[in-house]
Amino acid sequence: MSSQLSLRKRTALKTIALGALSMAASGLIHAQNYPNKPITLQIPFAPGGTTDIVGRVIAEPLGKALGQSVVVINKAGGGGSVGANEVAKATPDGYLLGMGTVSTTASNPAINPKIPYNPATDFTPIINLAATPNVIAVNPKFPAKDYKGFIAELKKNPAKYSYSSSGTGGIGHLQTELFKNLAGVFITHIPYSGAGPALRDTVGGQVEIIFDNVPSALPHIQAGRLIPIVVAAPQRLASMPNVPTFKEVGLEPVNRMAYYGLIAPKGLPADIVQKINAAARTALQDPAVKKRIEDTGSIVLGNSPDEFAKQMAAELEVYKKVVATQKLKLD
């Protein structure tokens, strides 16, 4: 009896080993053949925002490095959750990638208990492409032009002013709510379907204030269509040397940058993950690509899948605490 059990055990182990070898070989073949058709890069926001800018900058050189075209599409809605959910639910074959942001993988899930995906388990992190400082800016018609005057005006006229964001649960929403609490001011939230429309209406004067990513806001700042008040960055920015950081004004917890990375559905084979990561790193090393991203005010990164996964997890915990502390709920 014992010899029969031993034989069965050896047979079972052999079957498991062969299966593992078969899966590994299959994954290697898959990676070797990948990609053999165009790849879609889904931007979970409307055109014009920083996610869209960074995604479109990387798409062409990424496709060149992979040997197939990378087609960019925009799928806005739900503070980025509509497009992110499509990526989460897609087939993990590497042909639908998404732009992973703080809004879609941290702040939105932190505030929305009904979001249809789990940012911690439903994505395969591939690479963090860039980090971006954020800026509170105002329409030129706003009475104040610097931080001291800005705070004084908000405290003098509580509830008079509004701020725009990329949507409820987006990084602009939660960062502004954190700022409001720490600064002791009140501003009405006006959510949009993406950073692009939010920025457009702030520039147009329909909304007075925006907490936006520097890359999308900077052209309007440089043209005088927006006035920068305070930035979320490690130090003052060369493009706005007279604008203080949140740390300088005593609100260091708000001093957080945004990230823009590539994600895929969970279960993407590791060999394909590494292939895309390597191609993205190659693209980011191109001086022209690096300059285009840096010219927007972003910082080029290009880390490993594991490093990006840790960043995503850490940011999710931060915004869970923000939501709990500020007692934030969906509008």
Summary of the structure (lengths in Angstrom):
residues: 331
radius of gyration: 22.4
end to end distance: 67.7
largest distance: 89.8
contacts: 1194
relative contact order: 0.18
helix: 49%
strand: 19%
